[in-house]
Amino acid sequence: MTPQRLERIHQTLSLRQPDLTVLTDEVHKDRNLSAIVRTCDAFAVPEVHCVWPGDQYRLRRNQTAGAGSWVDVQTHPSIDTAIEHLQEQGFTVCAAHFSDRAVDFRDYDFTRPTALMLGNEKEGISAQAAGLADEHLIIPMQGMVQSFNVSVAAAIILSEAQRQREAAGLFDENRLDEETYQRLLFEWCQPTITKLCHKYKLPYPELGEDGELVDPQGFSALVNGRS
């Protein structure tokens, strides 16, 4: 762990916006999902929620450029449970969806706790999801094409969210709670050790100020005792 990389990790964590997230409503192309995750990392979104229309959520590495290591991905069994989960946490769920009640995305206040919901490539937001959403947002278009690619739409809307939050000073200080910050700091600094902890159900060992384990020999002994 170089000092420069450790500083970059601290800087990135300090900019994360815990009250901004993305929910995908059965977006099924893994390249689109991966591109959305990469976009979330770029705009300081720490977590993505997915309703996946199959058995396993997948990330395409050449699309994420490693962003899958920096953004937590949570899956849900259905769109209604996902929306309910986010609303219970205080998020306003905003569907990127054209309807009579849709507003220009630039007119929405993204400084509020917000979950941006994106629909699948073929049908967009489902009728069920649209009905459960708190708000509907649209991106005005002046061309012949009727809609953006879902990952492009995510980038456009999150760019506006970033602009508003930056103007409001929400990037000026760390907004992650201490427990989450320390957990992510360990996982980002020590991804291999993190995997071993999960595999052998071990607590994370103490991390030094340099991003390295305080007692690597002690941790090795614990692992050897479990293997």
C-alpha positions as protocol buffer text, in pm:
chain_id: "A"
residue {
  index: 1
  type: MET
  ca { x: 0 y: 0 z: 0 }
}
residue {
  index: 2
  type: THR
  ca { x: 169 y: 319 z: -117 }
}
residue {
  index: 3
  type: PRO
  ca { x: 102 y: 648 z: 64 }
}
residue {
  index: 4
  type: GLN
  ca { x: -41 y: 788 z: -258 }
}
residue {
  index: 5
  type: ARG
  ca { x: -293 y: 506 z: -295 }
}
residue {
  index: 6
  type: LEU
  ca { x: -394 y: 527 z: 70 }
}
residue {
  index: 7
  type: GLU
  ca { x: -451 y: 901 z: 34 }
}
residue {
  index: 8
  type: ARG
  ca { x: -664 y: 839 z: -277 }
}
residue {
  index: 9
  type: ILE
  ca { x: -876 y: 587 z: -86 }
}
residue {
  index: 10
  type: HIS
  ca { x: -931 y: 829 z: 203 }
}
residue {
  index: 11
  type: GLN
  ca { x: -1018 y: 1109 z: -38 }
}
residue {
  index: 12
  type: THR
  ca { x: -1268 y: 895 z: -230 }
}
residue {
  index: 13
  type: LEU
  ca { x: -1437 y: 770 z: 87 }
}
residue {
  index: 14
  type: SER
  ca { x: -1470 y: 1125 z: 219 }
}
residue {
  index: 15
  type: LEU
  ca { x: -1667 y: 1222 z: -93 }
}
residue {
  index: 16
  type: ARG
  ca { x: -1913 y: 931 z: -90 }
}
residue {
  index: 17
  type: GLN
  ca { x: -2281 y: 1031 z: -69 }
}
residue {
  index: 18
  type: PRO
  ca { x: -2467 y: 774 z: 146 }
}
residue {
  index: 19
  type: ASP
  ca { x: -2806 y: 933 z: 76 }
}
residue {
  index: 20
  type: LEU
  ca { x: -2777 y: 899 z: -303 }
}
residue {
  index: 21
  type: THR
  ca { x: -2826 y: 561 z: -467 }
}
residue {
  index: 22
  type: VAL
  ca { x: -2946 y: 386 z: -784 }
}
residue {
  index: 23
  type: LEU
  ca { x: -3206 y: 111 z: -822 }
}
residue {
  index: 24
  type: THR
  ca { x: -3232 y: -90 z: -1145 }
}
residue {
  index: 25
  type: ASP
  ca { x: -3566 y: -249 z: -1237 }
}
residue {
  index: 26
  type: GLU
  ca { x: -3459 y: -568 z: -1417 }
}
residue {
  index: 27
  type: VAL
  ca { x: -3189 y: -413 z: -1633 }
}
residue {
  index: 28
  type: HIS
  ca { x: -3074 y: -740 z: -1786 }
}
residue {
  index: 29
  type: LYS
  ca { x: -2770 y: -663 z: -2001 }
}
residue {
  index: 30
  type: ASP
  ca { x: -2461 y: -709 z: -1787 }
}
residue {
  index: 31
  type: ARG
  ca { x: -2269 y: -446 z: -1985 }
}
residue {
  index: 32
  type: ASN
  ca { x: -2534 y: -188 z: -1895 }
}
residue {
  index: 33
  type: LEU
  ca { x: -2535 y: -287 z: -1530 }
}
residue {
  index: 34
  type: SER
  ca { x: -2158 y: -272 z: -1521 }
}
residue {
  index: 35
  type: ALA
  ca { x: -2156 y: 69 z: -1689 }
}
residue {
  index: 36
  type: ILE
  ca { x: -2409 y: 197 z: -1433 }
}
residue {
  index: 37
  type: VAL
  ca { x: -2187 y: 77 z: -1147 }
}
residue {
  index: 38
  type: ARG
  ca { x: -1888 y: 250 z: -1305 }
}
residue {
  index: 39
  type: THR
  ca { x: -2091 y: 570 z: -1336 }
}
residue {
  index: 40
  type: CYS
  ca { x: -2198 y: 545 z: -972 }
}
residue {
  index: 41
  type: ASP
  ca { x: -1836 y: 524 z: -861 }
}
residue {
  index: 42
  type: ALA
  ca { x: -1753 y: 832 z: -1068 }
}
residue {
  index: 43
  type: PHE
  ca { x: -2035 y: 1033 z: -908 }
}
residue {
  index: 44
  type: ALA
  ca { x: -1965 y: 923 z: -547 }
}
residue {
  index: 45
  type: VAL
  ca { x: -2263 y: 687 z: -517 }
}
residue {
  index: 46
  type: PRO
  ca { x: -2155 y: 416 z: -272 }
}
residue {
  index: 47
  type: GLU
  ca { x: -2427 y: 157 z: -329 }
}
residue {
  index: 48
  type: VAL
  ca { x: -2643 y: 23 z: -613 }
}
residue {
  index: 49
  type: HIS
  ca { x: -2962 y: -179 z: -568 }
}
residue {
  index: 50
  type: CYS
  ca { x: -3064 y: -428 z: -835 }
}
residue {
  index: 51
  type: VAL
  ca { x: -3366 y: -640 z: -913 }
}
residue {
  index: 52
  type: TRP
  ca { x: -3198 y: -898 z: -1134 }
}
residue {
  index: 53
  type: PRO
  ca { x: -3412 y: -1105 z: -1376 }
}
residue {
  index: 54
  type: GLY
  ca { x: -3210 y: -1420 z: -1327 }
}
residue {
  index: 55
  type: ASP
  ca { x: -3016 y: -1623 z: -1077 }
}
residue {
  index: 56
  type: GLN
  ca { x: -2706 y: -1411 z: -1036 }
}
residue {
  index: 57
  type: TYR
  ca { x: -2598 y: -1050 z: -1069 }
}
residue {
  index: 58
  type: ARG
  ca { x: -2295 y: -1015 z: -1292 }
}
residue {
  index: 59
  type: LEU
  ca { x: -2042 y: -741 z: -1354 }
}
residue {
  index: 60
  type: ARG
  ca { x: -1848 y: -721 z: -1678 }
}
residue {
  index: 61
  type: ARG
  ca { x: -1497 y: -625 z: -1573 }
}
residue {
  index: 62
  type: ASN
  ca { x: -1396 y: -447 z: -1894 }
}
residue {
  index: 63
  type: GLN
  ca { x: -1700 y: -222 z: -1856 }
}
residue {
  index: 64
  type: THR
  ca { x: -1659 y: -143 z: -1487 }
}
residue {
  index: 65
  type: ALA
  ca { x: -1282 y: -78 z: -1509 }
}
residue {
  index: 66
  type: GLY
  ca { x: -1265 y: -211 z: -1153 }
}
residue {
  index: 67
  type: ALA
  ca { x: -1556 y: -2 z: -1021 }
}
residue {
  index: 68
  type: GLY
  ca { x: -1724 y: -317 z: -893 }
}
residue {
  index: 69
  type: SER
  ca { x: -1463 y: -320 z: -616 }
}
residue {
  index: 70
  type: TRP
  ca { x: -1558 y: 29 z: -500 }
}
residue {
  index: 71
  type: VAL
  ca { x: -1939 y: 21 z: -517 }
}
residue {
  index: 72
  type: ASP
  ca { x: -2150 y: -214 z: -306 }
}
residue {
  index: 73
  type: VAL
  ca { x: -2419 y: -397 z: -503 }
}
residue {
  index: 74
  type: GLN
  ca { x: -2732 y: -509 z: -319 }
}
residue {
  index: 75
  type: THR
  ca { x: -2984 y: -740 z: -488 }
}
residue {
  index: 76
  type: HIS
  ca { x: -3356 y: -767 z: -411 }
}
residue {
  index: 77
  type: PRO
  ca { x: -3606 y: -1041 z: -500 }
}
residue {
  index: 78
  type: SER
  ca { x: -3865 y: -800 z: -645 }
}
residue {
  index: 79
  type: ILE
  ca { x: -3907 y: -436 z: -735 }
}
residue {
  index: 80
  type: ASP
  ca { x: -4176 y: -375 z: -473 }
}
residue {
  index: 81
  type: THR
  ca { x: -3955 y: -504 z: -190 }
}
residue {
  index: 82
  type: ALA
  ca { x: -3664 y: -298 z: -321 }
}
residue {
  index: 83
  type: ILE
  ca { x: -3866 y: 23 z: -334 }
}
residue {
  index: 84
  type: GLU
  ca { x: -4016 y: -43 z: 9 }
}
residue {
  index: 85
  type: HIS
  ca { x: -3670 y: -106 z: 153 }
}
residue {
  index: 86
  type: LEU
  ca { x: -3537 y: 226 z: 20 }
}
residue {
  index: 87
  type: GLN
  ca { x: -3843 y: 425 z: 122 }
}
residue {
  index: 88
  type: GLU
  ca { x: -3818 y: 286 z: 475 }
}
residue {
  index: 89
  type: GLN
  ca { x: -3461 y: 416 z: 484 }
}
residue {
  index: 90
  type: GLY
  ca { x: -3587 y: 764 z: 400 }
}
residue {
  index: 91
  type: PHE
  ca { x: -3509 y: 772 z: 28 }
}
residue {
  index: 92
  type: THR
  ca { x: -3734 y: 943 z: -224 }
}
residue {
  index: 93
  type: VAL
  ca { x: -3757 y: 695 z: -511 }
}
residue {
  index: 94
  type: CYS
  ca { x: -3741 y: 878 z: -845 }
}
residue {
  index: 95
  type: ALA
  ca { x: -3820 y: 680 z: -1158 }
}
residue {
  index: 96
  type: ALA
  ca { x: -3663 y: 786 z: -1486 }
}
residue {
  index: 97
  type: HIS
  ca { x: -3998 y: 751 z: -1658 }
}
residue {
  index: 98
  type: PHE
  ca { x: -4214 y: 954 z: -1897 }
}
residue {
  index: 99
  type: SER
  ca { x: -4562 y: 1015 z: -1756 }
}
residue {
  index: 100
  type: ASP
  ca { x: -4815 y: 1290 z: -1696 }
}
residue {
  index: 101
  type: ARG
  ca { x: -4655 y: 1367 z: -1362 }
}
residue {
  index: 102
  type: ALA
  ca { x: -4295 y: 1355 z: -1480 }
}
residue {
  index: 103
  type: VAL
  ca { x: -4077 y: 1663 z: -1427 }
}
residue {
  index: 104
  type: ASP
  ca { x: -3754 y: 1777 z: -1588 }
}
residue {
  index: 105
  type: PHE
  ca { x: -3475 y: 1605 z: -1392 }
}
residue {
  index: 106
  type: ARG
  ca { x: -3299 y: 1942 z: -1354 }
}
residue {
  index: 107
  type: ASP
  ca { x: -3595 y: 2073 z: -1156 }
}
residue {
  index: 108
  type: TYR
  ca { x: -3574 y: 1799 z: -895 }
}
residue {
  index: 109
  type: ASP
  ca { x: -3388 y: 1867 z: -568 }
}
residue {
  index: 110
  type: PHE
  ca { x: -3109 y: 1607 z: -560 }
}
residue {
  index: 111
  type: THR
  ca { x: -2982 y: 1729 z: -224 }
}
residue {
  index: 112
  type: ARG
  ca { x: -3264 y: 1522 z: -74 }
}
residue {
  index: 113
  type: PRO
  ca { x: -3202 y: 1153 z: 2 }
}
residue {
  index: 114
  type: THR
  ca { x: -3271 y: 1010 z: -343 }
}
residue {
  index: 115
  type: ALA
  ca { x: -3284 y: 670 z: -509 }
}
residue {
  index: 116
  type: LEU
  ca { x: -3276 y: 697 z: -888 }
}
residue {
  index: 117
  type: MET
  ca { x: -3472 y: 408 z: -1041 }
}
residue {
  index: 118
  type: LEU
  ca { x: -3390 y: 297 z: -1395 }
}
residue {
  index: 119
  type: GLY
  ca { x: -3591 y: 55 z: -1606 }
}
residue {
  index: 120
  type: ASN
  ca { x: -3486 y: -230 z: -1831 }
}
residue {
  index: 121
  type: GLU
  ca { x: -3362 y: -188 z: -2185 }
}
residue {
  index: 122
  type: LYS
  ca { x: -3677 y: -304 z: -2366 }
}
residue {
  index: 123
  type: GLU
  ca { x: -3974 y: -179 z: -2162 }
}
residue {
  index: 124
  type: GLY
  ca { x: -3825 y: 77 z: -1925 }
}
residue {
  index: 125
  type: ILE
  ca { x: -3980 y: 119 z: -1581 }
}
residue {
  index: 126
  type: SER
  ca { x: -4254 y: -139 z: -1517 }
}
residue {
  index: 127
  type: ALA
  ca { x: -4607 y: -19 z: -1445 }
}
residue {
  index: 128
  type: GLN
  ca { x: -4579 y: -159 z: -1093 }
}
residue {
  index: 129
  type: ALA
  ca { x: -4255 y: 28 z: -1026 }
}
residue {
  index: 130
  type: ALA
  ca { x: -4391 y: 350 z: -1177 }
}
residue {
  index: 131
  type: GLY
  ca { x: -4690 y: 334 z: -948 }
}
residue {
  index: 132
  type: LEU
  ca { x: -4477 y: 284 z: -640 }
}
residue {
  index: 133
  type: ALA
  ca { x: -4224 y: 558 z: -724 }
}
residue {
  index: 134
  type: ASP
  ca { x: -4247 y: 887 z: -535 }
}
residue {
  index: 135
  type: GLU
  ca { x: -4142 y: 1099 z: -835 }
}
residue {
  index: 136
  type: HIS
  ca { x: -4104 y: 1063 z: -1211 }
}
residue {
  index: 137
  type: LEU
  ca { x: -3815 y: 1234 z: -1392 }
}
residue {
  index: 138
  type: ILE
  ca { x: -3755 y: 1291 z: -1763 }
}
residue {
  index: 139
  type: ILE
  ca { x: -3455 y: 1403 z: -1965 }
}
residue {
  index: 140
  type: PRO
  ca { x: -3573 y: 1646 z: -2237 }
}
residue {
  index: 141
  type: MET
  ca { x: -3466 y: 1537 z: -2585 }
}
residue {
  index: 142
  type: GLN
  ca { x: -3459 y: 1735 z: -2909 }
}
residue {
  index: 143
  type: GLY
  ca { x: -3383 y: 1460 z: -3160 }
}
residue {
  index: 144
  type: MET
  ca { x: -3565 y: 1180 z: -3339 }
}
residue {
  index: 145
  type: VAL
  ca { x: -3458 y: 915 z: -3087 }
}
residue {
  index: 146
  type: GLN
  ca { x: -3713 y: 865 z: -2811 }
}
residue {
  index: 147
  type: SER
  ca { x: -3489 y: 750 z: -2527 }
}
residue {
  index: 148
  type: PHE
  ca { x: -3132 y: 722 z: -2403 }
}
residue {
  index: 149
  type: ASN
  ca { x: -2946 y: 402 z: -2329 }
}
residue {
  index: 150
  type: VAL
  ca { x: -3010 y: 324 z: -1962 }
}
residue {
  index: 151
  type: SER
  ca { x: -2646 y: 369 z: -1861 }
}
residue {
  index: 152
  type: VAL
  ca { x: -2629 y: 701 z: -2046 }
}
residue {
  index: 153
  type: ALA
  ca { x: -2946 y: 818 z: -1871 }
}
residue {
  index: 154
  type: ALA
  ca { x: -2788 y: 727 z: -1538 }
}
residue {
  index: 155
  type: ALA
  ca { x: -2479 y: 933 z: -1618 }
}
residue {
  index: 156
  type: ILE
  ca { x: -2680 y: 1237 z: -1726 }
}
residue {
  index: 157
  type: ILE
  ca { x: -2904 y: 1239 z: -1420 }
}
residue {
  index: 158
  type: LEU
  ca { x: -2626 y: 1164 z: -1171 }
}
residue {
  index: 159
  type: SER
  ca { x: -2418 y: 1444 z: -1322 }
}
residue {
  index: 160
  type: GLU
  ca { x: -2696 y: 1686 z: -1229 }
}
residue {
  index: 161
  type: ALA
  ca { x: -2716 y: 1531 z: -882 }
}
residue {
  index: 162
  type: GLN
  ca { x: -2343 y: 1587 z: -839 }
}
residue {
  index: 163
  type: ARG
  ca { x: -2371 y: 1949 z: -957 }
}
residue {
  index: 164
  type: GLN
  ca { x: -2648 y: 2028 z: -711 }
}
residue {
  index: 165
  type: ARG
  ca { x: -2478 y: 1855 z: -421 }
}
residue {
  index: 166
  type: GLU
  ca { x: -2148 y: 2024 z: -490 }
}
residue {
  index: 167
  type: ALA
  ca { x: -2320 y: 2364 z: -495 }
}
residue {
  index: 168
  type: ALA
  ca { x: -2486 y: 2280 z: -163 }
}
residue {
  index: 169
  type: GLY
  ca { x: -2154 y: 2189 z: -2 }
}
residue {
  index: 170
  type: LEU
  ca { x: -2234 y: 1820 z: 42 }
}
residue {
  index: 171
  type: PHE
  ca { x: -1886 y: 1720 z: -77 }
}
residue {
  index: 172
  type: ASP
  ca { x: -1709 y: 1946 z: 171 }
}
residue {
  index: 173
  type: GLU
  ca { x: -1688 y: 1694 z: 455 }
}
residue {
  index: 174
  type: ASN
  ca { x: -1711 y: 1319 z: 514 }
}
residue {
  index: 175
  type: ARG
  ca { x: -2073 y: 1200 z: 519 }
}
residue {
  index: 176
  type: LEU
  ca { x: -2021 y: 830 z: 585 }
}
residue {
  index: 177
  type: ASP
  ca { x: -2080 y: 710 z: 940 }
}
residue {
  index: 178
  type: GLU
  ca { x: -1765 y: 596 z: 1119 }
}
residue {
  index: 179
  type: GLU
  ca { x: -1848 y: 224 z: 1111 }
}
residue {
  index: 180
  type: THR
  ca { x: -1912 y: 224 z: 737 }
}
residue {
  index: 181
  type: TYR
  ca { x: -1604 y: 437 z: 670 }
}
residue {
  index: 182
  type: GLN
  ca { x: -1376 y: 201 z: 863 }
}
residue {
  index: 183
  type: ARG
  ca { x: -1529 y: -110 z: 704 }
}
residue {
  index: 184
  type: LEU
  ca { x: -1481 y: 24 z: 353 }
}
residue {
  index: 185
  type: LEU
  ca { x: -1133 y: 151 z: 436 }
}
residue {
  index: 186
  type: PHE
  ca { x: -1030 y: -200 z: 538 }
}
residue {
  index: 187
  type: GLU
  ca { x: -1195 y: -368 z: 240 }
}
residue {
  index: 188
  type: TRP
  ca { x: -1042 y: -125 z: -9 }
}
residue {
  index: 189
  type: CYS
  ca { x: -697 y: -140 z: 146 }
}
residue {
  index: 190
  type: GLN
  ca { x: -695 y: -516 z: 199 }
}
residue {
  index: 191
  type: PRO
  ca { x: -918 y: -693 z: -57 }
}
residue {
  index: 192
  type: THR
  ca { x: -735 y: -1027 z: -27 }
}
residue {
  index: 193
  type: ILE
  ca { x: -753 y: -1027 z: 353 }
}
residue {
  index: 194
  type: THR
  ca { x: -1121 y: -929 z: 327 }
}
residue {
  index: 195
  type: LYS
  ca { x: -1193 y: -1240 z: 119 }
}
residue {
  index: 196
  type: LEU
  ca { x: -1015 y: -1459 z: 374 }
}
residue {
  index: 197
  type: CYS
  ca { x: -1214 y: -1304 z: 658 }
}
residue {
  index: 198
  type: HIS
  ca { x: -1539 y: -1377 z: 476 }
}
residue {
  index: 199
  type: LYS
  ca { x: -1431 y: -1729 z: 385 }
}
residue {
  index: 200
  type: TYR
  ca { x: -1330 y: -1827 z: 739 }
}
residue {
  index: 201
  type: LYS
  ca { x: -1585 y: -1604 z: 915 }
}
residue {
  index: 202
  type: LEU
  ca { x: -1318 y: -1399 z: 1090 }
}
residue {
  index: 203
  type: PRO
  ca { x: -1347 y: -1039 z: 1211 }
}
residue {
  index: 204
  type: TYR
  ca { x: -1137 y: -787 z: 1026 }
}
residue {
  index: 205
  type: PRO
  ca { x: -795 y: -754 z: 1193 }
}
residue {
  index: 206
  type: GLU
  ca { x: -662 y: -419 z: 1308 }
}
residue {
  index: 207
  type: LEU
  ca { x: -546 y: -188 z: 1032 }
}
residue {
  index: 208
  type: GLY
  ca { x: -255 y: 47 z: 1084 }
}
residue {
  index: 209
  type: GLU
  ca { x: -240 y: 410 z: 974 }
}
residue {
  index: 210
  type: ASP
  ca { x: -34 y: 298 z: 674 }
}
residue {
  index: 211
  type: GLY
  ca { x: -319 y: 74 z: 548 }
}
residue {
  index: 212
  type: GLU
  ca { x: -135 y: -247 z: 640 }
}
residue {
  index: 213
  type: LEU
  ca { x: -220 y: -507 z: 905 }
}
residue {
  index: 214
  type: VAL
  ca { x: -86 y: -426 z: 1250 }
}
residue {
  index: 215
  type: ASP
  ca { x: -26 y: -797 z: 1322 }
}
residue {
  index: 216
  type: PRO
  ca { x: 1 y: -993 z: 993 }
}
residue {
  index: 217
  type: GLN
  ca { x: 160 y: -1295 z: 1165 }
}
residue {
  index: 218
  type: GLY
  ca { x: -126 y: -1317 z: 1413 }
}
residue {
  index: 219
  type: PHE
  ca { x: -381 y: -1307 z: 1132 }
}
residue {
  index: 220
  type: SER
  ca { x: -193 y: -1577 z: 939 }
}
residue {
  index: 221
  type: ALA
  ca { x: -205 y: -1798 z: 1248 }
}
residue {
  index: 222
  type: LEU
  ca { x: -582 y: -1748 z: 1273 }
}
residue {
  index: 223
  type: VAL
  ca { x: -630 y: -1843 z: 907 }
}
residue {
  index: 224
  type: ASN
  ca { x: -406 y: -2148 z: 939 }
}
residue {
  index: 225
  type: GLY
  ca { x: -608 y: -2257 z: 1238 }
}
residue {
  index: 226
  type: ARG
  ca { x: -929 y: -2246 z: 1029 }
}
residue {
  index: 227
  type: SER
  ca { x: -795 y: -2405 z: 710 }
}
